[in-house]
């Protein structure tokens, strides 16, 4: 059995928790609706081979990779990554990224690519996305 002061303390704790849970439920509903409303861009791109540099920030400083992407009918026909690490840790992550990226993007429509992590490398993906945006801008049909 709870005493009067224990009930008051429990109510003071429970009220903010309940309000927070309700707010999170509301926000989650909003973000889900917003995500469902987003429509991928469906642009047309010239076939060919394109190259761009992608930079990103790691705990060891600025890093970059070179991305070479071959496009055919708006789809990735081939991808090559040239790594350019500044230290052994970055070399490891960039190497893993370069080894795994092809399986994720070859055959995919360039507008649907959303690479975030490849073989445990999440920061290298930032450089890839930067290079991908530059390649899309170069290849975009007018």
Backbone as CSV, one residue per row, in Angstrom:
resi,resn,N_x,N_y,N_z,CA_x,CA_y,CA_z,C_x,C_y,C_z
1,UNK,0.845,-1.173,0.000,0.000,0.000,0.000,0.889,1.234,0.000
2,UNK,0.554,2.213,-0.873,1.361,3.425,-0.998,0.845,4.483,-0.042
3,UNK,1.761,5.230,0.556,1.389,6.349,1.413,0.992,7.513,0.533
4,UNK,0.428,8.529,1.121,0.002,9.726,0.388,1.168,10.392,-0.318
5,UNK,2.323,10.501,0.367,3.453,11.168,-0.274,4.041,10.297,-1.378
6,UNK,3.992,8.969,-1.237,4.486,8.073,-2.289,3.603,8.190,-3.520
7,UNK,2.263,8.302,-3.313,1.354,8.466,-4.457,1.624,9.780,-5.163
8,UNK,1.877,10.847,-4.417,2.157,12.156,-5.008,3.453,12.098,-5.817
9,UNK,4.470,11.465,-5.254,5.745,11.339,-5.965,5.560,10.514,-7.236
10,UNK,4.842,9.412,-7.140,4.605,8.564,-8.308,3.838,9.336,-9.376
11,UNK,2.858,10.142,-8.981,2.084,10.927,-9.944,2.963,11.971,-10.619
12,UNK,3.875,12.596,-9.856,4.778,13.595,-10.436,5.716,12.969,-11.470
13,UNK,6.102,11.725,-11.238,6.989,11.038,-12.174,6.192,10.531,-13.376
14,UNK,5.021,9.961,-13.137,4.241,9.338,-14.200,3.682,10.358,-15.187
15,UNK,3.272,11.517,-14.728,2.657,12.506,-15.619,3.609,12.945,-16.730
16,UNK,4.862,13.343,-16.413,5.764,13.721,-17.511,6.107,12.554,-18.439
17,UNK,6.210,11.352,-17.875,6.517,10.192,-18.716,5.370,9.934,-19.676
18,UNK,4.149,10.009,-19.178,2.979,9.808,-20.042,2.895,10.871,-21.122
19,UNK,3.154,12.123,-20.750,3.113,13.212,-21.733,4.203,13.040,-22.777
20,UNK,5.374,12.619,-22.340,6.479,12.392,-23.278,6.139,11.265,-24.240
21,UNK,5.566,10.186,-23.736,5.193,9.065,-24.598,4.151,9.496,-25.624
22,UNK,3.176,10.294,-25.202,2.149,10.783,-26.127,2.759,11.679,-27.192
23,UNK,3.686,12.546,-26.790,4.345,13.436,-27.739,5.179,12.644,-28.733
24,UNK,5.916,11.645,-28.258,6.712,10.817,-29.156,5.825,10.085,-30.157
25,UNK,4.687,9.598,-29.705,3.752,8.935,-30.619,3.265,9.886,-31.688
26,UNK,2.984,11.132,-31.303,2.536,12.137,-32.261,3.637,12.464,-33.248
27,UNK,4.860,12.691,-32.748,5.970,13.016,-33.630,6.297,11.868,-34.566
28,UNK,6.241,10.646,-34.061,6.508,9.492,-34.907,5.495,9.431,-36.036
29,UNK,4.239,9.689,-35.732,3.201,9.698,-36.762,3.468,10.758,-37.805
30,UNK,3.943,11.932,-37.378,4.238,13.007,-38.325,5.394,12.635,-39.228
31,UNK,6.456,12.075,-38.659,7.615,11.761,-39.489,7.297,10.634,-40.454
32,UNK,6.463,9.689,-40.047,6.091,8.610,-40.948,5.293,9.154,-42.120
33,UNK,4.354,10.044,-41.836,3.555,10.629,-42.912,4.427,11.441,-43.854
34,UNK,5.382,12.188,-43.295,6.264,12.998,-44.130,7.139,12.101,-44.995
35,UNK,7.637,11.001,-44.426,8.496,10.098,-45.192,7.721,9.440,-46.319
36,UNK,6.459,9.089,-46.067,5.643,8.463,-47.100,5.302,9.451,-48.208
37,UNK,5.268,10.746,-47.896,4.911,11.757,-48.883,6.067,12.059,-49.830
38,UNK,7.313,11.724,-49.427,8.462,11.993,-50.281,8.427,11.068,-51.491
39,UNK,8.620,11.654,-52.659,8.638,10.882,-53.895,10.030,10.996,-54.488
40,UNK,10.667,9.877,-54.830,12.003,9.959,-55.411,11.980,10.709,-56.737
41,UNK,13.053,11.433,-57.001,13.194,12.146,-58.260,13.415,11.100,-59.342
42,UNK,12.778,11.286,-60.487,12.943,10.349,-61.588,13.438,11.119,-62.796
43,UNK,14.713,11.466,-62.770,15.313,12.236,-63.857,15.885,11.280,-64.890
44,UNK,16.282,11.840,-66.022,16.949,11.066,-67.069,18.412,11.481,-67.125
45,UNK,19.276,10.492,-67.294,20.714,10.721,-67.306,21.312,10.150,-68.592
46,UNK,22.361,10.825,-69.067,23.078,10.352,-70.251,23.904,9.124,-69.882
47,UNK,23.894,8.136,-70.767,24.757,6.976,-70.578,26.211,7.421,-70.640
48,UNK,27.060,6.740,-69.915,28.484,7.052,-69.964,29.162,6.739,-68.654
49,UNK,30.443,7.058,-68.612,31.247,6.853,-67.410,31.572,8.218,-66.816
50,UNK,31.316,8.359,-65.531,31.472,9.637,-64.839,32.360,9.438,-63.615
51,UNK,33.095,10.481,-63.289,33.997,10.428,-62.143,33.805,11.665,-61.280
52,UNK,33.850,11.472,-59.965,33.756,12.602,-59.037,34.492,12.253,-57.752
53,UNK,34.968,13.285,-57.085,35.618,13.151,-55.797,34.571,13.345,-54.702
54,UNK,34.629,12.514,-53.696,33.727,12.648,-52.561,34.524,12.849,-51.294
55,UNK,34.259,13.921,-50.585,34.978,14.203,-49.347,34.072,13.959,-48.150
56,UNK,34.690,13.687,-47.028,33.943,13.497,-45.792,34.876,13.704,-44.606
57,UNK,34.291,13.872,-43.458,35.023,14.111,-42.221,35.061,12.823,-41.411
58,UNK,36.241,12.426,-40.979,36.380,11.279,-40.085,37.002,11.776,-38.778
59,UNK,37.070,10.937,-37.764,37.724,11.363,-36.524,39.191,11.759,-36.741
60,UNK,39.778,11.290,-37.840,41.177,11.594,-38.143,41.353,12.779,-39.080
61,UNK,40.251,13.441,-39.437,40.334,14.608,-40.311,39.606,14.421,-41.622
62,UNK,39.942,15.263,-42.588,39.301,15.212,-43.898,39.771,13.995,-44.678
63,UNK,38.835,13.339,-45.329,39.125,12.159,-46.142,38.428,12.327,-47.485
64,UNK,38.875,11.540,-48.479,38.170,11.564,-49.764,38.351,10.241,-50.490
65,UNK,37.410,10.010,-51.392,37.457,8.861,-52.289,37.128,9.368,-53.684
66,UNK,37.533,8.621,-54.682,37.168,8.943,-56.056,36.201,7.865,-56.522
67,UNK,35.060,8.300,-57.029,34.022,7.386,-57.483,33.942,7.469,-59.000
68,UNK,34.028,6.321,-59.660,33.812,6.215,-61.104,32.569,5.356,-61.284
69,UNK,31.576,5.932,-61.944,30.287,5.277,-62.099,29.935,5.206,-63.574
70,UNK,29.557,4.027,-64.033,29.091,3.862,-65.406,27.572,3.753,-65.385
71,UNK,26.930,4.586,-66.204,25.469,4.603,-66.280,24.997,4.067,-67.619
72,UNK,23.945,3.253,-67.573,23.243,2.779,-68.763,21.754,2.798,-68.445
73,UNK,21.001,3.569,-69.224,19.546,3.669,-69.031,19.174,4.043,-67.597
74,UNK,19.879,5.014,-67.053,19.643,5.535,-65.700,19.978,4.533,-64.587
75,UNK,20.626,3.451,-64.940,21.015,2.442,-63.953,22.539,2.355,-63.867
76,UNK,23.011,1.981,-62.694,24.446,1.829,-62.479,24.895,0.518,-63.123
77,UNK,25.758,0.624,-64.129,26.280,-0.563,-64.810,27.576,-1.037,-64.155
78,UNK,28.325,-0.111,-63.578,29.572,-0.463,-62.915,29.959,0.654,-61.958
79,UNK,30.717,0.315,-60.945,31.216,1.302,-59.997,32.620,0.904,-59.570
80,UNK,33.476,1.894,-59.489,34.829,1.680,-58.989,35.139,2.791,-57.991
81,UNK,35.782,2.409,-56.916,36.163,3.360,-55.880,37.684,3.365,-55.774
82,UNK,38.272,4.538,-55.885,39.703,4.694,-55.628,39.826,5.283,-54.231
83,UNK,40.489,4.540,-53.363,40.615,5.013,-51.988,41.817,5.940,-51.876
84,UNK,41.725,6.839,-50.915,42.779,7.824,-50.697,42.881,8.098,-49.195
85,UNK,43.263,7.075,-48.412,43.239,7.217,-46.955,44.394,8.050,-46.407
86,UNK,44.130,8.677,-45.272,45.158,9.445,-44.577,45.773,8.682,-43.416
87,UNK,45.236,7.503,-43.077,45.781,6.705,-41.981,45.311,5.258,-42.124
88,UNK,45.892,4.334,-41.374,45.538,2.912,-41.516,44.076,2.590,-41.203
89,UNK,43.488,3.265,-40.244,42.083,3.010,-39.914,41.193,3.393,-41.082
90,UNK,41.449,4.567,-41.647,40.671,5.007,-42.803,40.898,4.065,-43.980
91,UNK,42.121,3.604,-44.169,42.421,2.663,-45.258,41.577,1.407,-45.116
92,UNK,41.438,0.918,-43.910,40.632,-0.269,-43.660,39.170,-0.023,-44.040
93,UNK,38.590,1.070,-43.545,37.181,1.349,-43.828,36.942,1.646,-45.305
94,UNK,37.807,2.440,-45.919,37.636,2.735,-47.337,37.777,1.464,-48.170
95,UNK,38.699,0.590,-47.803,38.870,-0.671,-48.521,37.638,-1.548,-48.420
96,UNK,37.070,-1.646,-47.228,35.846,-2.429,-47.048,34.700,-1.838,-47.866
97,UNK,34.618,-0.515,-47.869,33.577,0.162,-48.638,33.746,-0.151,-50.121
98,UNK,34.959,0.016,-50.634,35.234,-0.215,-52.056,34.918,-1.655,-52.452
99,UNK,35.207,-2.603,-51.574,34.943,-4.011,-51.860,33.455,-4.350,-51.855
100,UNK,32.655,-3.624,-51.083,31.243,-3.979,-50.927,30.243,-3.139,-51.696
101,UNK,30.647,-1.999,-52.227,29.683,-1.074,-52.826,29.028,-1.627,-54.091
102,UNK,29.772,-2.352,-54.900,29.218,-2.868,-56.154,27.980,-3.721,-55.955
103,UNK,27.993,-4.580,-54.955,26.856,-5.457,-54.688,25.596,-4.672,-54.337
104,UNK,25.767,-3.465,-53.824,24.612,-2.659,-53.425,24.070,-1.753,-54.527
105,UNK,24.924,-1.347,-55.470,24.475,-0.329,-56.423,24.395,-0.786,-57.872
106,UNK,25.161,-1.790,-58.274,25.126,-2.220,-59.680,23.752,-2.789,-60.004
107,UNK,23.188,-2.278,-61.093,21.852,-2.684,-61.526,20.741,-1.812,-60.977
108,UNK,21.068,-0.914,-60.059,20.056,-0.060,-59.423,19.896,1.260,-60.174
109,UNK,18.687,1.801,-60.130,18.414,3.126,-60.686,19.182,4.153,-59.857
110,UNK,19.878,5.054,-60.517,20.724,6.025,-59.811,19.909,6.911,-58.862
111,UNK,18.646,7.168,-59.204,17.820,8.014,-58.342,17.328,7.302,-57.091
112,UNK,17.463,5.992,-57.025,16.988,5.272,-55.843,18.107,4.945,-54.867
113,UNK,19.346,5.278,-55.223,20.473,4.943,-54.358,20.437,5.757,-53.069
114,UNK,20.566,5.056,-51.949,20.638,5.701,-50.643,21.615,4.901,-49.788
115,UNK,22.883,5.029,-50.125,23.931,4.258,-49.455,24.265,4.927,-48.125
116,UNK,24.136,4.173,-47.046,24.473,4.720,-45.729,25.614,3.967,-45.064
117,UNK,25.616,2.650,-45.141,26.675,1.853,-44.533,27.023,0.721,-45.496
118,UNK,28.301,0.524,-45.729,28.773,-0.588,-46.551,29.872,-1.286,-45.770
119,UNK,29.669,-2.563,-45.484,30.666,-3.387,-44.788,31.183,-2.717,-43.517
120,UNK,30.297,-2.082,-42.774,30.678,-1.450,-41.522,31.218,-0.037,-41.657
121,UNK,31.353,0.449,-42.876,31.886,1.795,-43.095,30.748,2.771,-43.341
122,UNK,30.478,3.610,-42.359,29.392,4.582,-42.510,29.890,5.945,-42.954
123,UNK,31.075,6.350,-42.545,31.564,7.677,-42.906,31.959,7.753,-44.379
124,UNK,32.518,6.687,-44.923,32.887,6.670,-46.334,31.647,6.874,-47.201
125,UNK,30.500,6.430,-46.721,29.244,6.619,-47.451,28.947,8.093,-47.677
126,UNK,29.353,8.944,-46.739,29.151,10.389,-46.916,29.909,10.888,-48.140
127,UNK,31.126,10.432,-48.313,31.907,10.795,-49.491,31.293,10.245,-50.761
128,UNK,30.780,9.021,-50.690,30.139,8.410,-51.857,28.914,9.219,-52.273
129,UNK,28.091,9.610,-51.300,26.880,10.378,-51.630,27.235,11.733,-52.234
130,UNK,28.298,12.371,-51.733,28.727,13.648,-52.309,29.153,13.455,-53.767
131,UNK,29.960,12.424,-54.019,30.398,12.141,-55.381,29.215,11.773,-56.265
132,UNK,28.284,11.005,-55.739,27.097,10.608,-56.495,26.286,11.824,-56.929
133,UNK,26.126,12.790,-56.036,25.394,14.011,-56.391,26.090,14.766,-57.516
134,UNK,27.419,14.819,-57.481,28.168,15.489,-58.548,28.014,14.736,-59.869
135,UNK,28.049,13.424,-59.813,27.883,12.608,-61.011,26.484,12.788,-61.594
136,UNK,25.484,12.797,-60.741,24.118,13.017,-61.231,23.992,14.364,-61.909
137,UNK,24.616,15.387,-61.355,24.562,16.717,-61.962,25.255,16.721,-63.331
138,UNK,26.377,16.009,-63.438,27.109,15.925,-64.713,26.321,15.152,-65.755
139,UNK,25.672,14.079,-65.353,25.012,13.181,-66.286,23.577,13.586,-66.620
140,UNK,23.024,14.517,-65.910,21.624,14.902,-66.098,21.361,15.390,-67.510
141,UNK,20.341,14.821,-68.142,19.947,15.265,-69.477,19.143,16.559,-69.341
142,UNK,19.410,17.471,-70.240,18.718,18.760,-70.188,17.318,18.668,-70.728
